[in-house]
Amino acid sequence: MKTLTVNNVCILTAEIVSGVVVITSKDTVHHQGISLTMEGSVNLQLSAKSVGVFEAFYNSVKPIQLISCNVEISKQGKLPSGKTEIPFEFPLQMKGNKVLYETYHGVFVNIQYTLKCDIRRSLLAKDLTKSCEFIVHSLPQKGKLSPSPVDFTIAPETLQNIKERATLPKFRIKGRLNSTNCVITQPLTGVLVVESSEVPVKSIELQLVRVETCGCAEGYARDATEIQNIQIAEGDVCREFPIPIYMVFPRLFTCPTLETTNFKIEFEVNIVIILQDDHLITENFPLKLCRN
């Protein structure tokens, strides 16, 4: 049995990745060498609706390698029975002008950093491999982030992409997002007030959305998918009653807003009001996330 442990699971770019390889065996283990490989890459893929549109995508956009490093931590020899610990240390340095992006687990864009340990054995014995992921955080943004509060009003006359506006029931909802420039480690906050509604309110929800854009010279595919949905009110809420808006950004599924040549990662929040007659009212707000 073999385990691979990283001491500092969350690492800032330009820091050191350190840990220990633990090998446990009932008998003496003969090996041809033990090596560690550290890799970081960006994997892009198109949604099913875009596959036929950009045929050249699969040929032109391969996984983007951000970092790759291999080191031998033990030369050919044997390991005694029992528990053996081999410490390791890697500098987290990019190659050339490459940039280490923050770890991000998306649908069409995936940024991941892994450590893999290999124990090479003789031809008659199977090689042993163990891998684990470590999390990379980008360096904090320099300078103070300026807040960007947004006051909003949602009413039939403010809605867009409506075909039959006259059929909508009358309602008026006001509110405020304290800032659309958000520090990723702090919650999105604000307040919402239902001033009036002809039809009783059924539910009010906050929907966090990732907008991933990837492509090549032929064109770009832009896809929006839900990260999380939080209900902030249920039932026909009291009129003129302030309802707090509070949403924590989930780890790994969000990262600082990012724009590169081959891909973009952006975020939005939707305020969704569902009425008892199943009318669905949505107001969209783009967000800019950063680490501070």
CORRAMO-V545607 format. One record per residue. N is the residue number from 1. RES is the residue in three letters. SS is DSSP state (H for helix, E for strand, - for the rest). PHI is phi in radians with two decimals (999 if undefined). PSI is psi in degrees with one decimal (* if undefined). Layout:
# CORRAMO-V545607
N;RES;SS;PHI;PSI  N;RES;SS;PHI;PSI
This chain:
# CORRAMO-V545607
1;MET;-;999;141.8  2;LYS;E;-2.43;134.1  3;THR;E;-2.17;152.7  4;LEU;E;-2.20;118.6  5;THR;E;-2.08;130.2  6;VAL;E;-1.78;124.7  7;ASN;-;-1.13;-49.4  8;ASN;-;-1.82;92.9  9;VAL;-;-1.15;-38.4  10;CYS;E;-1.78;120.0  11;ILE;E;-2.22;135.6  12;LEU;E;-1.44;149.2  13;THR;-;-1.01;144.1  14;ALA;-;1.38;5.3  15;GLU;-;-1.63;-173.8  16;ILE;E;-1.85;133.6  17;VAL;E;-1.64;120.4  18;SER;E;-2.34;159.6  19;GLY;E;3.07;-158.7  20;VAL;E;-2.57;140.1  21;VAL;E;-1.69;124.1  22;VAL;E;-1.93;121.5  23;ILE;E;-2.05;122.9  24;THR;E;-2.08;128.2  25;SER;E;-2.55;145.3  26;LYS;-;-1.29;-31.5  27;ASP;-;-2.13;172.9  28;THR;-;-1.13;136.4  29;VAL;E;-1.95;118.7  30;HIS;E;-1.56;136.4  31;HIS;E;-2.49;162.7  32;GLN;-;-1.75;8.9  33;GLY;E;2.35;149.9  34;ILE;E;-2.13;127.5  35;SER;E;-2.26;155.6  36;LEU;E;-2.11;135.6  37;THR;E;-2.15;127.0  38;MET;E;-1.92;128.1  39;GLU;E;-2.38;146.6  40;GLY;E;-2.41;133.8  41;SER;E;-2.64;161.6  42;VAL;E;-1.96;123.1  43;ASN;E;-1.89;127.1  44;LEU;E;-2.01;146.7  45;GLN;-;-2.64;157.2  46;LEU;-;-1.66;151.1  47;SER;-;-1.25;161.4  48;ALA;H;-1.00;-34.8  49;LYS;H;-1.24;-18.6  50;SER;H;-1.82;-6.6  51;VAL;-;-1.01;-43.8  52;GLY;-;-1.35;-14.7  53;VAL;-;-1.39;-42.5  54;PHE;-;-2.03;79.3  55;GLU;-;-1.12;-30.6  56;ALA;-;-1.34;-8.9  57;PHE;H;-1.01;-46.6  58;TYR;H;-1.18;-26.0  59;ASN;H;-1.48;-30.1  60;SER;H;-1.69;-26.9  61;VAL;-;-2.00;99.8  62;LYS;-;-1.70;169.0  63;PRO;-;-0.90;133.0  64;ILE;E;-1.57;113.4  65;GLN;E;-1.44;124.8  66;LEU;E;-1.69;-36.0  67;ILE;E;-2.71;143.2  68;SER;E;-2.64;126.4  69;CYS;E;-2.61;136.3  70;ASN;E;-2.31;135.5  71;VAL;E;-2.48;141.6  72;GLU;E;-1.56;122.4  73;ILE;E;-1.75;-9.8  74;SER;E;-2.71;129.6  75;LYS;-;-1.39;173.6  76;GLN;-;-0.92;137.3  77;GLY;E;3.00;-148.0  78;LYS;E;-2.45;151.5  79;LEU;E;-1.90;136.0  80;PRO;-;-1.23;162.7  81;SER;-;-1.16;156.9  82;GLY;E;1.73;-147.4  83;LYS;E;-1.91;126.1  84;THR;E;-2.10;131.0  85;GLU;E;-2.02;129.1  86;ILE;E;-2.13;109.8  87;PRO;E;-1.31;154.7  88;PHE;E;-2.51;162.8  89;GLU;E;-2.69;130.4  90;PHE;E;-2.22;135.7  91;PRO;E;-1.39;134.7  92;LEU;-;-1.57;82.6  93;GLN;-;-2.13;134.4  94;MET;-;-1.40;163.0  95;LYS;-;-1.63;129.8  96;GLY;-;0.99;-127.8  97;ASN;-;-1.67;15.4  98;LYS;-;-1.16;150.3  99;VAL;-;-2.00;135.3  100;LEU;-;-1.54;110.2  101;TYR;-;-1.45;160.0  102;GLU;-;-1.23;146.6  103;THR;-;-0.98;134.2  104;TYR;E;-2.65;128.6  105;HIS;E;-1.92;101.0  106;GLY;-;-1.95;-164.3  107;VAL;-;-1.65;-46.8  108;PHE;-;-1.95;-9.7  109;VAL;E;-2.27;129.0  110;ASN;E;-2.35;120.3  111;ILE;E;-1.98;117.7  112;GLN;E;-2.46;144.0  113;TYR;E;-2.17;130.4  114;THR;E;-2.34;154.3  115;LEU;E;-2.03;133.0  116;LYS;E;-2.24;129.9  117;CYS;E;-1.89;131.4  118;ASP;E;-2.12;128.5  119;ILE;E;-1.87;109.9  120;ARG;E;-1.45;133.1  121;ARG;-;-2.18;176.9  122;SER;-;-1.15;170.2  123;LEU;-;-1.04;-30.8  124;LEU;-;-1.46;-10.3  125;ALA;-;-2.05;144.8  126;LYS;-;-1.37;137.1  127;ASP;-;-1.11;148.3  128;LEU;E;-1.86;135.6  129;THR;E;-2.37;137.8  130;LYS;E;-2.47;136.8  131;SER;E;-2.34;156.9  132;CYS;E;-2.62;155.9  133;GLU;E;-1.70;143.3  134;PHE;-;-2.14;153.0  135;ILE;E;-1.74;129.8  136;VAL;E;-1.89;128.7  137;HIS;E;-1.85;139.3  138;SER;-;-1.26;158.7  139;LEU;-;-1.14;144.3  140;PRO;-;-1.01;145.4  141;GLN;-;-1.20;137.4  142;LYS;-;-1.33;144.4  143;GLY;-;1.50;165.0  144;LYS;-;-1.48;136.8  145;LEU;-;-1.35;125.6  146;SER;-;-1.44;128.2  147;PRO;-;-1.16;149.3  148;SER;-;-2.31;77.6  149;PRO;-;-1.14;147.9  150;VAL;E;-2.27;120.7  151;ASP;E;-1.64;138.0  152;PHE;E;-2.38;153.5  153;THR;E;-2.30;129.0  154;ILE;E;-2.00;118.3  155;ALA;E;-2.64;165.7  156;PRO;H;-0.92;-37.3  157;GLU;H;-1.32;-16.4  158;THR;H;-1.62;-11.9  159;LEU;-;-1.32;146.9  160;GLN;-;-1.95;165.8  161;ASN;-;0.98;41.1  162;ILE;-;-1.92;125.4  163;LYS;-;-1.46;-45.7  164;GLU;-;-2.09;77.6  165;ARG;H;-1.08;-32.4  166;ALA;H;-1.15;-23.2  167;THR;H;-1.46;-9.3  168;LEU;-;-1.28;140.9  169;PRO;-;-1.23;157.5  170;LYS;-;-1.38;135.5  171;PHE;E;-2.75;161.4  172;ARG;E;-2.64;120.3  173;ILE;E;-2.23;130.4  174;LYS;E;-2.13;158.7  175;GLY;E;-3.08;-173.0  176;ARG;E;-2.69;131.7  177;LEU;E;-1.70;126.9  178;ASN;-;-1.12;-28.8  179;SER;-;-2.92;137.3  180;THR;-;-1.72;-5.8  181;ASN;E;-1.63;106.4  182;CYS;E;-2.01;137.5  183;VAL;E;-1.41;127.6  184;ILE;-;-1.11;-22.8  185;THR;-;-1.60;0.2  186;GLN;-;-2.06;151.9  187;PRO;-;-1.31;155.8  188;LEU;E;-1.42;126.2  189;THR;E;-2.25;163.3  190;GLY;E;2.97;-161.8  191;VAL;E;-2.61;150.5  192;LEU;E;-2.39;138.9  193;VAL;E;-2.30;124.8  194;VAL;E;-1.51;106.9  195;GLU;E;-1.37;-42.2  196;SER;E;-2.79;154.7  197;SER;E;-2.85;124.3  198;GLU;-;-1.14;-38.1  199;VAL;-;-1.77;135.9  200;PRO;-;-0.98;145.6  201;VAL;E;-1.41;137.0  202;LYS;E;-1.70;-43.0  203;SER;E;-2.85;149.2  204;ILE;E;-2.21;129.1  205;GLU;E;-2.31;154.2  206;LEU;E;-1.92;126.4  207;GLN;E;-2.09;118.3  208;LEU;E;-1.60;129.6  209;VAL;E;-2.17;136.4  210;ARG;E;-1.69;137.7  211;VAL;E;-2.06;107.9  212;GLU;E;-1.89;128.7  213;THR;E;-2.09;126.5  214;CYS;E;-2.54;154.8  215;GLY;E;3.00;-157.1  216;CYS;E;-2.59;-163.0  217;ALA;-;-1.08;-29.2  218;GLU;-;-1.22;-27.3  219;GLY;E;2.76;175.6  220;TYR;E;-2.17;145.1  221;ALA;E;-1.91;129.4  222;ARG;E;-2.05;123.2  223;ASP;E;-2.29;134.2  224;ALA;E;-1.92;129.5  225;THR;E;-2.38;151.6  226;GLU;E;-1.34;136.8  227;ILE;E;-1.67;-50.4  228;GLN;E;-2.72;157.6  229;ASN;E;-2.33;124.6  230;ILE;E;-2.10;127.4  231;GLN;E;-1.48;122.7  232;ILE;E;-1.80;-10.9  233;ALA;E;-2.75;144.6  234;GLU;E;-2.30;136.2  235;GLY;-;1.54;-178.8  236;ASP;-;-1.37;90.7  237;VAL;-;-1.12;155.7  238;CYS;-;-1.10;139.5  239;ARG;-;-1.26;147.0  240;GLU;-;1.11;17.3  241;PHE;-;-1.72;122.8  242;PRO;E;-1.23;122.2  243;ILE;E;-1.82;120.4  244;PRO;E;-1.20;141.5  245;ILE;E;-1.82;123.9  246;TYR;E;-2.64;117.8  247;MET;E;-2.46;127.1  248;VAL;-;-1.58;135.8  249;PHE;-;-1.36;122.8  250;PRO;-;-1.23;140.0  251;ARG;-;-1.16;147.2  252;LEU;-;1.29;-37.1  253;PHE;-;-1.54;-3.0  254;THR;-;-2.30;158.8  255;CYS;-;-2.72;168.2  256;PRO;-;-0.98;139.8  257;THR;-;-0.89;132.1  258;LEU;E;-2.35;135.9  259;GLU;E;-2.37;122.0  260;THR;-;-2.27;-176.9  261;THR;-;-1.14;-39.7  262;ASN;-;-1.73;-18.0  263;PHE;E;-2.75;159.2  264;LYS;E;-2.35;145.2  265;ILE;E;-2.21;115.8  266;GLU;E;-2.24;165.6  267;PHE;E;-2.37;149.6  268;GLU;E;-2.45;158.5  269;VAL;E;-2.18;136.1  270;ASN;E;-1.91;133.0  271;ILE;E;-1.68;118.5  272;VAL;E;-2.00;120.9  273;ILE;E;-1.95;124.2  274;ILE;E;-1.93;124.2  275;LEU;E;-1.60;165.4  276;GLN;-;-1.08;-28.6  277;ASP;-;-1.50;13.5  278;ASP;-;1.23;17.8  279;HIS;-;-1.17;133.6  280;LEU;E;-1.95;119.0  281;ILE;E;-2.01;125.9  282;THR;E;-2.23;133.4  283;GLU;E;-2.12;129.2  284;ASN;E;-1.88;139.3  285;PHE;E;-2.32;115.8  286;PRO;E;-1.17;142.6  287;LEU;E;-2.07;149.8  288;LYS;E;-2.07;115.8  289;LEU;E;-1.74;143.8  290;CYS;E;-2.60;167.8  291;ARG;-;-1.90;130.2  292;ASN;-;-2.33;*
